Amino acid sequence: MVAVVGVLSGCGAATSAQPTPTGPGVLTLQNAKPPAPGGEVGEASAEFDDAADLKMWTKLSDTEKDVDRIAKFDVNKTVKGSMYLEPKTSAWFDGFRGPFVYQELAGDIVMHARVKVTGKDGGKPKRLFSLGGLMARQPGSYAKPNWVSVTTGTGEKSGQVEAKYTKDGSSKPVELAVKDGWVELALGRVGRVFVALYKEEGGTWKVGQRWPSTLPDVLQWGVTAYTDWDSYSTLKKDATKGNAKQVKGTPDLKLTVDYVRFLRPELPDYADPLNNASVSDEVLIKAMTPAGA
């Protein structure tokens, strides 16, 4: 059977239309399988216990000729066994651009990472929209930005996970409360859905958001961090001017990434992950997070 239901407009939670004999079927927890490790995408994974892992990651500012908004970026140096990224004043919102380091990969993918965001002096970042985490972006989409992300840190208020979908330069963020400390994040695409998931240290996985997957097969999958939206001041409505040069401000974010692992998810043809009556949150979590994570 082929999944046939109405596609969501924009972004948001999954639909709740009941499966029918001519539409999607119900995927049970028993029949759902965790994403498979290894293979081509598995080779892109990094545990960050070797400084040589830095070579796996490409700066967007290098490939698409932009201002380098990264103050510090290294592996197994500032923080042993981790990637460390410290952004300058920057933003990923609508047409605004921030730091991004990535690997270019194709197909259905789950990107899973354990991250910690703090302010420069420890504790929670004090500047608004100081967030770090994962992003999947359409290459060459500066003119009409298209990307999805799941990050953590300070959004409208501190202690947040932000799941954000940006289509043709229009961002739709959703913020969810989260405890301080380490957070596991997963960003994945399978079939016609993108999913953002998160888990507090010692907690359980939660679905942050589901979006229709309209992005091309090949994407830039990687790590982002940005900070200090306050300092954009009068430029907040002018992305062109805001992107033209480095905005001076008071950046307040340090991102530590314990690991980034790539896996291959798979759903049966009859399951529609945009319909939570076909694929519930519990089932989606099993299908989009590593076994035992």
Backbone as JSON, one array per atom type, in Angstrom:
{
  "sequence": "MVAVVGVLSGCGAATSAQPTPTGPGVLTLQNAKPPAPGGEVGEASAEFDDAADLKMWTKLSDTEKDVDRIAKFDVNKTVKGSMYLEPKTSAWFDGFRGPFVYQELAGDIVMHARVKVTGKDGGKPKRLFSLGGLMARQPGSYAKPNWVSVTTGTGEKSGQVEAKYTKDGSSKPVELAVKDGWVELALGRVGRVFVALYKEEGGTWKVGQRWPSTLPDVLQWGVTAYTDWDSYSTLKKDATKGNAKQVKGTPDLKLTVDYVRFLRPELPDYADPLNNASVSDEVLIKAMTPAGA",
  "N": [[0.83, -1.19, 0.0], [0.36, 2.31, -0.56], [1.23, 5.31, 1.07], [-1.23, 7.72, 1.43], [-2.12, 10.7, 2.23], [-3.21, 13.98, 3.31], [-0.81, 16.51, 2.81], [1.08, 18.29, 5.19], [0.69, 21.78, 5.7], [3.2, 24.15, 5.5], [4.9, 23.93, 8.52], [4.87, 21.88, 11.48], [3.05, 19.93, 13.93], [2.37, 16.4, 13.46], [-0.29, 15.13, 11.36], [-3.53, 13.8, 12.34], [-5.23, 12.11, 11.05], [-7.16, 9.2, 10.6], [-5.83, 6.03, 9.64], [-6.77, 4.36, 6.61], [-8.24, 1.74, 4.54], [-7.4, 2.38, 1.96], [-5.38, 4.09, 2.34], [-2.62, 5.0, 4.44], [-1.12, 2.44, 6.5], [-0.99, 1.11, 9.87], [1.92, 1.36, 11.69], [3.32, -0.72, 13.97], [4.85, -0.77, 17.24], [6.29, -3.09, 17.64], [6.94, -3.83, 15.03], [8.51, -1.8, 14.12], [11.81, -0.69, 13.33], [15.03, 0.14, 14.66], [17.29, 2.71, 13.4], [19.88, 1.79, 11.07], [23.28, 1.33, 11.84], [26.58, 2.13, 10.5], [27.84, 1.37, 7.14], [27.85, 3.54, 4.23], [27.11, 6.14, 5.24], [27.77, 5.75, 7.86], [30.51, 5.96, 7.88], [30.9, 8.64, 8.01], [30.6, 9.33, 10.6], [31.79, 10.57, 13.78], [33.82, 10.4, 16.67], [35.39, 12.18, 17.9], [37.84, 11.89, 19.24], [40.26, 12.27, 18.21], [42.36, 14.66, 16.82], [42.53, 14.72, 14.1], [40.01, 14.25, 13.15], [38.88, 16.64, 12.59], [39.31, 17.26, 9.94], [37.27, 16.1, 8.54], [35.18, 17.8, 8.41], [33.59, 20.52, 6.83], [33.69, 24.02, 6.46], [30.91, 26.09, 5.97], [31.22, 28.75, 5.32], [33.56, 28.73, 3.87], [33.01, 27.18, 1.55], [30.82, 28.44, 0.36], [31.54, 31.0, 0.24], [31.47, 33.17, 2.37], [31.17, 35.41, 5.22], [33.29, 34.44, 7.83], [32.02, 33.36, 10.66], [32.93, 32.14, 12.92], [34.55, 31.95, 15.96], [36.19, 30.17, 17.31], [37.22, 26.89, 16.64], [37.68, 23.54, 16.95], [38.96, 20.15, 17.37], [39.25, 17.75, 19.87], [40.96, 19.32, 21.39], [40.49, 22.03, 22.69], [38.47, 20.96, 24.31], [38.92, 17.84, 25.49], [38.39, 14.91, 23.6], [36.2, 15.87, 22.23], [34.31, 17.86, 19.84], [34.7, 21.35, 19.55], [33.04, 24.41, 19.35], [32.88, 27.8, 18.98], [30.93, 30.5, 18.43], [30.94, 33.7, 16.73], [29.04, 36.79, 17.04], [25.99, 36.1, 15.57], [23.42, 34.55, 13.49], [20.93, 32.11, 12.71], [18.25, 32.49, 11.09], [15.35, 33.06, 9.23], [16.56, 34.84, 6.56], [19.05, 35.26, 7.65], [22.45, 34.34, 8.38], [24.6, 31.97, 9.95], [27.34, 30.29, 11.71], [28.35, 27.13, 10.36], [29.3, 23.82, 10.09], [29.96, 20.97, 8.14], [29.1, 17.78, 6.53], [28.6, 16.49, 3.31], [25.92, 14.57, 2.38], [23.79, 11.92, 1.15], [20.35, 10.87, 0.76], [18.11, 9.01, 2.99], [18.57, 9.74, 6.36], [19.72, 9.62, 9.74], [21.0, 11.87, 12.01], [22.81, 11.89, 14.89], [23.64, 13.22, 17.99], [25.48, 14.17, 20.93], [25.36, 16.91, 22.96], [26.52, 19.94, 24.54], [25.66, 23.09, 25.71], [26.82, 26.17, 26.81], [27.12, 29.44, 28.39], [29.76, 31.86, 27.88], [30.99, 32.21, 30.32], [30.26, 29.97, 31.65], [27.29, 28.21, 32.87], [23.98, 29.21, 31.76], [23.63, 30.57, 28.44], [23.5, 34.1, 28.17], [22.65, 35.87, 26.27], [20.04, 36.53, 23.93], [18.73, 33.98, 21.79], [20.94, 32.18, 21.61], [22.21, 29.43, 20.58], [22.97, 25.97, 19.97], [23.67, 23.07, 17.96], [22.29, 20.73, 15.69], [22.01, 20.67, 12.1], [20.46, 20.39, 8.88], [20.93, 21.19, 5.59], [20.0, 22.67, 2.47], [22.24, 22.66, -0.17], [23.82, 25.6, -1.51], [21.79, 27.44, -1.04], [21.57, 30.2, -0.42], [20.18, 32.43, -1.51], [17.46, 31.67, -1.38], [16.89, 30.49, 1.46], [16.91, 27.17, 2.7], [16.44, 24.88, 5.14], [16.62, 22.65, 8.01], [16.66, 22.4, 11.58], [17.8, 21.34, 14.85], [18.38, 22.53, 17.95], [19.94, 23.6, 21.05], [19.88, 25.59, 24.06], [19.74, 29.03, 24.77], [16.8, 30.51, 23.82], [14.0, 32.34, 23.14], [13.79, 32.38, 25.81], [15.86, 31.07, 28.47], [17.2, 27.67, 28.68], [16.19, 25.87, 26.57], [15.1, 23.67, 23.92], [15.24, 24.11, 20.5], [13.37, 23.51, 17.68], [13.5, 23.92, 14.28], [12.22, 24.92, 11.15], [13.03, 26.05, 8.02], [11.88, 27.47, 5.16], [12.41, 28.58, 1.96], [13.51, 30.94, 3.0], [11.9, 31.63, 5.15], [11.47, 31.24, 8.5], [10.24, 28.89, 10.86], [10.12, 28.44, 14.03], [9.98, 26.23, 16.89], [9.88, 26.12, 20.35], [10.99, 24.25, 23.17], [10.99, 23.34, 26.55], [13.92, 22.45, 28.38], [16.22, 20.69, 30.5], [19.25, 21.92, 32.09], [22.64, 21.15, 31.05], [24.07, 18.2, 29.48], [22.62, 17.27, 26.37], [21.0, 15.01, 24.24], [20.61, 15.01, 20.78], [18.7, 14.44, 17.84], [18.42, 14.52, 14.39], [16.61, 13.86, 11.59], [15.83, 12.38, 8.38], [13.36, 10.53, 6.77], [11.87, 8.99, 4.16], [9.08, 10.92, 3.43], [9.28, 12.7, 5.51], [10.79, 14.96, 7.84], [12.38, 14.86, 10.97], [12.78, 16.1, 14.26], [14.33, 15.31, 17.25], [14.86, 14.92, 20.81], [16.68, 14.44, 23.9], [16.97, 14.7, 27.31], [19.72, 14.51, 29.63], [19.8, 11.4, 31.12], [17.12, 11.12, 30.7], [14.22, 10.44, 28.61], [13.67, 9.87, 25.1], [12.11, 12.39, 23.12], [9.75, 13.58, 20.73], [10.4, 16.41, 18.98], [9.5, 17.82, 16.72], [7.79, 17.31, 13.59], [8.19, 17.54, 10.1], [7.15, 18.11, 6.68], [9.15, 16.59, 4.21], [10.76, 18.35, 1.93], [13.14, 18.88, 0.84], [16.08, 18.48, -1.27], [17.73, 15.38, -2.35], [20.5, 15.26, -1.78], [22.16, 16.71, 0.86], [23.62, 19.14, 3.11], [24.83, 18.02, 6.05], [25.23, 18.71, 9.41], [26.86, 20.59, 12.05], [25.89, 23.37, 13.98], [26.19, 26.63, 15.51], [25.19, 29.58, 17.1], [24.75, 33.04, 18.17], [23.65, 35.82, 20.25], [21.55, 37.52, 19.22], [20.46, 39.9, 20.04], [22.32, 41.91, 19.46], [22.02, 42.51, 16.78], [20.23, 44.53, 16.5], [19.0, 47.29, 14.78], [19.22, 45.93, 12.41], [17.68, 43.69, 12.35], [15.56, 43.28, 10.63], [16.67, 43.22, 8.19], [18.24, 41.15, 6.44], [20.11, 41.08, 4.38], [21.88, 43.25, 4.8], [22.66, 42.52, 7.36], [24.07, 40.18, 6.89], [26.21, 41.04, 5.42], [28.57, 41.85, 6.66], [30.65, 41.17, 9.54], [28.81, 41.41, 12.43], [29.24, 43.48, 15.2], [29.27, 42.64, 18.61], [28.14, 40.99, 21.62], [28.93, 38.09, 21.94], [27.94, 34.97, 23.38], [28.33, 32.06, 23.81], [29.29, 28.69, 24.09], [29.88, 25.7, 22.48], [29.99, 22.29, 22.98], [30.6, 19.19, 21.57], [30.08, 15.87, 21.94], [29.99, 13.61, 20.3], [29.21, 12.84, 16.86], [27.0, 10.93, 15.1], [26.07, 9.04, 12.27], [23.31, 7.44, 10.8], [21.22, 5.01, 9.05], [17.87, 5.28, 8.57], [14.73, 3.45, 8.25], [11.48, 2.94, 7.0], [8.52, 0.97, 6.59], [6.67, 0.76, 3.47], [3.94, 1.14, 3.82], [3.64, 2.8, 5.98], [3.0, 6.07, 7.15], [4.83, 8.65, 8.1], [4.11, 11.29, 8.54], [1.66, 11.2, 9.59], [0.32, 10.8, 12.62], [-1.4, 8.85, 13.45], [-0.76, 6.73, 11.94], [1.99, 6.42, 12.31], [2.99, 6.56, 15.39], [4.27, 8.79, 17.99], [5.83, 7.28, 19.77], [6.52, 5.06, 18.21], [7.84, 6.34, 16.11], [10.04, 7.4, 17.44], [11.43, 5.03, 18.07], [12.1, 4.25, 15.5], [13.79, 6.25, 14.67], [15.89, 6.72, 16.4], [19.01, 5.6, 17.77], [19.43, 2.12, 18.55], [19.22, 1.29, 21.91], [20.02, 3.8, 22.73]],
  "CA": [[0.0, 0.0, 0.0], [1.08, 3.57, -0.61], [0.68, 6.3, 1.99], [-1.91, 8.8, 0.73], [-2.84, 11.6, 3.12], [-2.93, 15.38, 3.02], [0.48, 16.99, 3.26], [1.01, 19.44, 6.09], [1.06, 23.09, 5.15], [4.26, 24.75, 6.31], [5.48, 22.96, 9.42], [4.05, 21.69, 12.66], [2.89, 18.55, 14.38], [1.83, 15.49, 12.47], [-1.74, 15.04, 11.28], [-4.07, 12.7, 13.13], [-6.23, 11.4, 10.25], [-7.09, 7.77, 10.82], [-5.5, 5.22, 8.47], [-7.89, 3.71, 5.94], [-7.78, 0.65, 3.65], [-6.76, 2.89, 0.75], [-4.33, 5.02, 2.74], [-1.52, 4.4, 5.19], [-1.41, 1.46, 7.54], [-0.45, 1.42, 11.19], [3.19, 0.72, 12.03], [3.34, -1.02, 15.4], [6.16, -0.68, 17.89], [6.95, -4.37, 17.42], [7.43, -3.92, 13.65], [9.45, -0.7, 13.85], [13.22, -1.05, 13.51], [15.94, 1.28, 14.85], [18.13, 2.98, 12.22], [21.05, 0.91, 10.96], [24.6, 1.99, 11.83], [27.54, 1.63, 9.51], [27.62, 1.68, 5.74], [28.43, 4.78, 3.71], [26.93, 7.27, 6.16], [28.48, 5.44, 9.09], [31.89, 6.43, 7.75], [30.92, 10.07, 8.31], [30.49, 9.5, 12.05], [33.03, 10.98, 14.45], [33.79, 10.37, 18.14], [36.17, 13.37, 18.27], [38.96, 11.57, 20.13], [41.48, 12.48, 17.42], [42.32, 15.98, 16.16], [42.4, 14.51, 12.65], [38.58, 14.25, 12.81], [38.53, 17.99, 12.13], [39.39, 17.3, 8.48], [36.04, 15.56, 7.98], [34.14, 18.82, 8.46], [33.81, 21.66, 5.94], [33.01, 25.26, 6.86], [30.06, 26.67, 4.94], [31.78, 30.05, 4.91], [34.59, 28.47, 2.87], [32.48, 26.64, 0.3], [29.88, 29.35, -0.27], [32.18, 32.33, 0.25], [30.73, 34.03, 3.28], [31.91, 35.85, 6.4], [33.55, 33.36, 8.78], [31.48, 33.81, 11.94], [33.4, 31.22, 13.95], [35.68, 32.48, 16.74], [37.09, 29.07, 17.66], [36.69, 25.62, 16.17], [38.72, 22.51, 16.98], [38.59, 18.82, 17.81], [40.16, 17.11, 20.83], [41.95, 20.3, 21.8], [39.91, 22.84, 23.77], [37.82, 19.97, 25.18], [39.4, 16.52, 25.1], [37.38, 13.96, 23.17], [35.0, 16.58, 21.76], [34.37, 19.02, 18.97], [34.4, 22.6, 20.24], [32.72, 25.48, 18.41], [32.51, 29.06, 19.63], [30.55, 31.42, 17.36], [30.84, 35.15, 16.9], [27.66, 37.25, 16.9], [25.49, 35.46, 14.35], [22.04, 34.06, 13.59], [20.28, 31.32, 11.66], [16.83, 32.8, 11.15], [14.94, 33.61, 7.94], [17.69, 34.93, 5.65], [20.3, 35.48, 8.37], [23.33, 33.18, 8.33], [25.55, 31.8, 11.04], [28.33, 29.24, 11.5], [27.88, 25.78, 10.03], [30.31, 22.89, 9.59], [29.09, 19.91, 7.64], [29.48, 16.8, 5.53], [27.55, 16.37, 2.29], [25.46, 13.19, 2.35], [22.56, 11.74, 0.37], [19.37, 9.87, 1.15], [17.49, 9.03, 4.31], [19.66, 9.8, 7.32], [19.58, 10.13, 11.1], [22.21, 12.44, 12.6], [22.63, 11.77, 16.34], [24.77, 13.85, 18.67], [25.36, 14.56, 22.35], [25.92, 18.26, 22.96], [26.37, 20.78, 25.74], [25.76, 24.51, 25.41], [26.94, 27.07, 27.96], [27.63, 30.77, 28.12], [31.23, 31.92, 27.92], [31.42, 32.11, 31.72], [29.55, 28.84, 32.23], [25.87, 28.46, 33.05], [23.19, 29.39, 30.55], [23.94, 31.78, 27.67], [22.67, 35.23, 28.6], [22.17, 36.61, 25.11], [18.92, 35.87, 23.28], [18.97, 33.12, 20.64], [22.28, 31.6, 21.65], [21.82, 28.03, 20.43], [23.9, 25.1, 19.25], [23.17, 21.73, 17.72], [22.37, 20.06, 14.4], [21.32, 21.28, 10.96], [20.54, 19.8, 7.54], [20.72, 22.38, 4.75], [20.1, 22.54, 1.02], [23.43, 23.37, -0.66], [23.65, 26.73, -2.42], [20.48, 28.08, -0.84], [21.68, 31.53, 0.2], [19.13, 33.33, -2.01], [16.21, 31.2, -0.77], [17.39, 29.52, 2.44], [16.11, 25.99, 3.02], [17.13, 24.03, 6.1], [15.97, 22.28, 9.26], [17.65, 22.31, 12.65], [17.4, 21.14, 16.23], [19.45, 23.12, 18.74], [19.6, 23.8, 22.45], [20.52, 26.76, 24.66], [18.83, 30.12, 25.1], [16.01, 31.04, 22.72], [13.26, 33.46, 23.72], [14.21, 32.3, 27.2], [16.93, 30.08, 28.63], [16.8, 26.29, 28.89], [15.27, 25.48, 25.51], [15.42, 23.02, 22.65], [14.51, 24.75, 19.41], [13.24, 22.79, 16.41], [13.2, 25.01, 13.34], [12.11, 24.61, 9.73], [13.13, 27.27, 7.22], [11.56, 27.21, 3.77], [12.51, 29.78, 1.12], [13.86, 32.11, 3.79], [10.93, 31.9, 6.22], [11.72, 30.28, 9.58], [9.15, 28.56, 11.77], [10.7, 27.74, 15.18], [9.2, 25.76, 18.03], [10.76, 25.99, 21.5], [10.57, 23.28, 24.16], [11.82, 23.46, 27.75], [14.86, 21.35, 28.6], [17.1, 20.91, 31.65], [20.65, 22.25, 31.82], [23.58, 20.03, 30.93], [24.16, 17.5, 28.21], [21.37, 16.91, 25.69], [21.14, 14.26, 23.0], [19.77, 15.53, 19.7], [18.65, 13.65, 16.61], [17.76, 15.16, 13.26], [16.59, 12.8, 10.59], [14.88, 12.32, 7.28], [13.02, 9.2, 6.25], [10.73, 9.15, 3.26], [8.59, 12.27, 3.22], [9.25, 13.45, 6.76], [11.95, 15.34, 8.64], [12.04, 14.75, 12.38], [13.71, 16.58, 15.28], [14.11, 14.63, 18.53], [15.82, 15.33, 21.83], [16.63, 13.68, 25.15], [17.76, 15.23, 28.41], [20.6, 13.54, 30.28], [19.08, 10.53, 32.02], [15.7, 11.13, 30.38], [13.76, 9.62, 27.49], [13.54, 10.58, 23.84], [10.85, 13.07, 22.82], [9.66, 14.15, 19.39], [10.27, 17.86, 19.02], [8.71, 18.3, 15.58], [7.81, 16.61, 12.3], [7.94, 18.44, 8.98], [7.23, 17.48, 5.36], [10.49, 16.64, 3.6], [10.72, 18.91, 0.57], [14.52, 19.2, 0.46], [16.66, 17.53, -2.24], [18.33, 14.15, -1.83], [21.82, 15.55, -1.23], [22.11, 17.84, 1.79], [24.73, 19.37, 4.03], [24.45, 17.59, 7.4], [26.32, 19.09, 10.29], [26.79, 21.22, 13.37], [25.79, 24.82, 13.96], [26.07, 27.37, 16.77], [25.05, 31.02, 16.84], [24.56, 33.73, 19.45], [23.64, 37.28, 20.41], [20.59, 38.18, 18.32], [20.25, 41.26, 20.55], [23.24, 42.87, 18.87], [21.65, 42.87, 15.41], [19.58, 45.84, 16.66], [18.17, 47.76, 13.67], [19.39, 45.06, 11.25], [16.88, 42.48, 12.53], [14.64, 43.12, 9.51], [17.44, 43.38, 6.96], [19.22, 40.07, 6.41], [21.17, 41.39, 3.43], [22.87, 44.07, 5.5], [23.16, 41.76, 8.5], [25.0, 39.17, 6.41], [27.27, 41.65, 4.62], [29.82, 41.91, 7.41], [30.53, 40.68, 10.91], [28.16, 42.31, 13.37], [29.92, 43.57, 16.48], [28.31, 42.38, 19.67], [28.58, 40.33, 22.84], [28.62, 36.66, 21.81], [27.95, 34.3, 24.68], [28.01, 30.65, 23.64], [30.3, 27.66, 23.84], [29.25, 24.42, 22.13], [30.8, 21.09, 23.06], [29.92, 18.05, 20.92], [30.74, 14.64, 22.37], [30.11, 12.78, 19.1], [28.15, 12.92, 15.85], [26.89, 9.61, 14.46], [25.11, 8.99, 11.17], [22.68, 6.14, 10.64], [20.22, 4.9, 7.99], [16.55, 4.85, 9.02], [13.88, 2.83, 7.23], [10.09, 2.68, 7.36], [7.81, 0.23, 5.54], [5.93, 1.61, 2.53], [2.57, 1.43, 4.27], [3.65, 3.73, 7.12], [3.1, 7.49, 6.81], [5.35, 9.31, 9.29], [3.46, 12.58, 8.76], [0.35, 10.92, 10.17], [0.65, 10.12, 13.87], [-2.23, 7.67, 13.61], [-0.05, 5.67, 11.23], [3.27, 6.27, 13.01], [2.89, 7.32, 16.64], [5.55, 9.32, 18.49], [6.59, 6.16, 20.36], [7.06, 4.26, 17.11], [8.78, 7.18, 15.38], [11.25, 7.45, 18.26], [12.16, 3.77, 17.88], [12.59, 4.19, 14.11], [14.69, 7.36, 14.35], [16.96, 6.86, 17.37], [19.82, 4.37, 17.81], [19.06, 1.09, 19.52], [19.9, 1.4, 23.18], [20.41, 5.18, 23.05]],
  "C": [[0.87, 1.25, 0.0], [0.42, 4.56, 0.32], [0.07, 7.45, 1.2], [-2.7, 9.6, 1.74], [-2.49, 13.02, 2.75], [-1.59, 15.79, 3.58], [0.28, 18.19, 4.16], [1.34, 20.72, 5.35], [2.09, 23.7, 6.07], [4.89, 23.69, 7.18], [4.56, 22.81, 10.61], [3.95, 20.23, 13.02], [2.27, 17.71, 13.28], [0.3, 15.55, 12.46], [-2.23, 13.86, 12.12], [-5.18, 11.97, 12.38], [-6.06, 9.9, 10.43], [-6.71, 7.03, 9.54], [-6.74, 4.53, 7.91], [-7.36, 2.6, 5.04], [-7.08, 1.16, 2.4], [-5.63, 3.86, 1.06], [-3.25, 4.31, 3.53], [-2.0, 3.37, 6.19], [-0.76, 1.88, 8.84], [0.85, 0.64, 11.39], [3.22, 0.52, 13.54], [4.76, -0.9, 15.94], [6.96, -1.95, 17.63], [7.58, -4.44, 16.03], [8.39, -2.79, 13.27], [10.88, -1.15, 14.15], [14.06, 0.2, 13.74], [16.77, 1.51, 13.59], [19.4, 2.15, 12.26], [22.34, 1.73, 11.0], [25.46, 1.47, 10.7], [27.19, 2.03, 8.09], [28.27, 3.0, 5.36], [28.3, 5.94, 4.7], [27.63, 7.02, 7.48], [29.91, 5.93, 9.08], [32.01, 7.92, 8.03], [30.85, 10.36, 9.8], [31.84, 9.86, 12.66], [32.83, 10.97, 15.96], [34.62, 11.5, 18.73], [37.26, 13.09, 19.31], [40.3, 11.73, 19.42], [41.35, 13.81, 16.69], [42.15, 15.87, 14.65], [40.94, 14.48, 12.21], [38.12, 15.6, 12.28], [38.47, 18.06, 10.61], [38.11, 16.8, 7.8], [34.99, 16.65, 7.76], [34.52, 20.03, 7.62], [33.04, 22.87, 6.46], [32.16, 25.78, 5.7], [30.62, 27.99, 4.43], [32.89, 29.89, 3.88], [33.98, 28.08, 1.52], [31.54, 27.6, -0.41], [30.26, 30.81, -0.06], [31.39, 33.34, 1.06], [31.66, 34.49, 4.4], [32.08, 34.64, 7.33], [33.14, 33.85, 10.17], [31.84, 32.86, 13.08], [34.63, 31.82, 14.64], [36.69, 31.38, 17.06], [36.43, 27.76, 17.27], [37.81, 24.6, 16.16], [38.14, 21.19, 17.46], [39.66, 18.28, 18.73], [41.29, 18.05, 21.27], [41.43, 21.15, 22.95], [39.23, 21.95, 24.79], [38.23, 18.59, 24.68], [38.22, 15.6, 24.73], [36.12, 14.59, 22.63], [35.33, 17.56, 20.65], [33.99, 20.25, 19.79], [34.16, 23.69, 19.2], [32.22, 26.69, 19.2], [32.18, 30.09, 18.55], [30.74, 32.89, 17.75], [29.36, 35.53, 16.85], [27.12, 36.81, 15.55], [24.06, 34.99, 14.57], [21.71, 33.14, 12.43], [18.79, 31.54, 11.84], [16.43, 33.51, 9.87], [16.14, 33.64, 7.0], [19.03, 35.17, 6.32], [21.11, 34.19, 8.43], [24.31, 33.17, 9.5], [26.56, 30.72, 10.73], [27.67, 27.9, 11.18], [29.05, 24.98, 9.49], [29.6, 21.58, 9.26], [29.84, 18.86, 6.84], [28.31, 16.66, 4.57], [27.19, 14.9, 2.12], [24.11, 13.11, 1.65], [21.63, 10.72, 1.03], [18.77, 10.07, 2.52], [18.57, 8.86, 5.37], [19.12, 10.18, 8.7], [20.94, 10.62, 11.56], [21.97, 12.55, 14.1], [23.86, 12.33, 17.04], [24.44, 14.08, 20.15], [26.08, 15.9, 22.5], [25.69, 18.94, 24.3], [26.6, 22.22, 25.34], [25.85, 25.28, 26.73], [27.25, 28.47, 27.47], [29.14, 30.77, 28.25], [31.77, 31.78, 29.34], [30.78, 30.93, 32.43], [28.08, 29.19, 32.45], [25.17, 28.65, 31.72], [23.63, 30.63, 29.78], [22.96, 32.89, 28.04], [22.09, 36.02, 27.43], [21.07, 35.82, 24.39], [19.37, 35.1, 22.03], [20.46, 32.77, 20.52], [22.08, 30.09, 21.72], [22.87, 27.24, 19.67], [23.32, 23.72, 19.08], [23.34, 21.29, 16.28], [21.54, 20.77, 13.33], [21.49, 20.41, 9.73], [20.09, 20.89, 6.57], [20.84, 22.02, 3.27], [21.31, 23.31, 0.53], [23.06, 24.52, -1.59], [22.35, 27.48, -2.23], [20.58, 29.4, -0.07], [20.52, 32.43, -0.22], [17.77, 32.98, -1.42], [16.58, 30.1, 0.22], [16.4, 28.4, 2.74], [16.92, 25.08, 3.93], [16.23, 23.68, 7.28], [17.05, 22.16, 10.33], [16.99, 21.92, 13.96], [18.59, 21.54, 17.09], [18.99, 23.27, 20.18], [20.4, 24.99, 22.99], [19.48, 27.78, 25.09], [18.13, 30.6, 23.84], [15.34, 32.32, 23.17], [13.54, 33.55, 25.21], [15.23, 31.18, 27.33], [16.35, 28.69, 28.85], [15.8, 25.78, 27.87], [15.92, 24.51, 24.52], [14.6, 23.73, 21.6], [14.55, 23.86, 18.18], [12.76, 23.79, 15.38], [13.24, 24.52, 11.89], [12.12, 25.93, 8.97], [12.92, 26.91, 5.76], [11.56, 28.52, 3.0], [12.68, 31.05, 1.95], [12.87, 32.5, 4.87], [11.06, 30.83, 7.29], [10.51, 30.12, 10.49], [9.73, 27.76, 12.95], [9.66, 27.31, 16.2], [10.18, 25.56, 19.18], [10.14, 25.08, 22.56], [11.52, 23.34, 25.35], [12.69, 22.23, 27.93], [15.75, 21.71, 29.78], [18.5, 21.3, 31.19], [21.47, 20.98, 31.65], [23.58, 19.42, 29.55], [22.77, 17.15, 27.68], [21.73, 16.09, 24.46], [20.14, 14.81, 21.99], [19.81, 14.55, 18.53], [17.86, 14.43, 15.57], [17.78, 14.16, 12.13], [15.55, 13.01, 9.51], [14.65, 10.86, 6.91], [11.75, 9.36, 5.41], [10.33, 10.61, 3.13], [8.51, 13.1, 4.5], [10.66, 13.79, 7.24], [11.51, 15.33, 10.09], [13.16, 15.33, 13.24], [13.34, 15.93, 16.6], [15.16, 15.08, 19.53], [15.62, 14.5, 23.09], [17.53, 14.35, 26.17], [18.63, 14.13, 29.0], [19.8, 12.72, 31.29], [17.59, 10.44, 31.75], [15.35, 10.18, 29.26], [13.61, 10.49, 26.25], [12.14, 11.19, 23.69], [10.9, 13.58, 21.39], [9.46, 15.64, 19.52], [9.36, 18.39, 17.93], [8.84, 17.34, 14.41], [7.49, 17.64, 11.22], [7.89, 17.64, 7.67], [8.63, 17.64, 4.79], [10.37, 17.11, 2.16], [12.12, 19.22, 0.06], [15.07, 18.13, -0.49], [17.37, 16.37, -1.56], [19.67, 14.42, -1.15], [21.74, 16.82, -0.39], [23.44, 17.97, 2.53], [24.23, 19.04, 5.44], [25.56, 17.97, 8.36], [25.92, 19.82, 11.55], [26.76, 22.73, 13.21], [25.81, 25.38, 15.38], [26.03, 28.85, 16.43], [24.59, 31.71, 18.11], [24.32, 35.22, 19.27], [22.76, 38.01, 19.39], [20.36, 39.63, 18.74], [21.09, 42.28, 19.78], [22.95, 43.21, 17.42], [20.85, 44.17, 15.37], [18.7, 46.19, 15.47], [18.27, 46.88, 12.43], [18.48, 43.83, 11.3], [15.88, 42.23, 11.4], [15.35, 43.21, 8.16], [18.56, 42.35, 6.92], [20.38, 40.39, 5.47], [22.27, 42.22, 4.09], [23.47, 43.32, 6.68], [24.18, 40.72, 8.11], [26.26, 39.76, 5.76], [28.61, 41.7, 5.34], [29.59, 41.39, 8.82], [29.92, 41.75, 11.8], [28.93, 42.3, 14.69], [28.9, 43.37, 17.6], [28.95, 41.76, 20.88], [28.22, 38.85, 22.76], [28.79, 35.94, 23.13], [27.53, 32.84, 24.53], [29.26, 29.83, 23.42], [29.57, 26.35, 23.6], [30.29, 23.31, 22.2], [29.99, 19.93, 22.5], [30.7, 16.79, 21.23], [30.98, 13.71, 21.19], [29.01, 13.19, 18.13], [28.16, 11.6, 15.11], [25.78, 9.65, 13.41], [24.61, 7.57, 10.98], [21.65, 6.2, 9.51], [18.89, 4.43, 8.58], [15.75, 4.23, 7.88], [12.49, 2.62, 7.8], [9.44, 1.85, 6.25], [6.96, 1.16, 4.7], [4.55, 2.0, 3.04], [2.5, 2.47, 5.39], [3.82, 5.17, 6.64], [3.55, 8.27, 8.04], [4.83, 10.73, 9.51], [2.08, 12.43, 9.4], [0.57, 10.16, 11.47], [-0.32, 9.01, 14.23], [-1.62, 6.47, 12.9], [1.27, 5.36, 11.92], [3.22, 7.16, 14.25], [4.26, 7.87, 17.05], [6.42, 8.2, 19.03], [7.25, 5.33, 19.27], [8.11, 5.06, 16.33], [10.11, 7.28, 16.14], [12.08, 6.18, 18.08], [12.81, 3.73, 16.5], [13.68, 5.21, 13.83], [15.77, 7.61, 15.39], [17.71, 5.54, 17.47], [19.32, 3.39, 18.85], [19.89, 1.25, 20.79], [20.29, 2.81, 23.59], [19.43, 5.8, 24.03]]
}
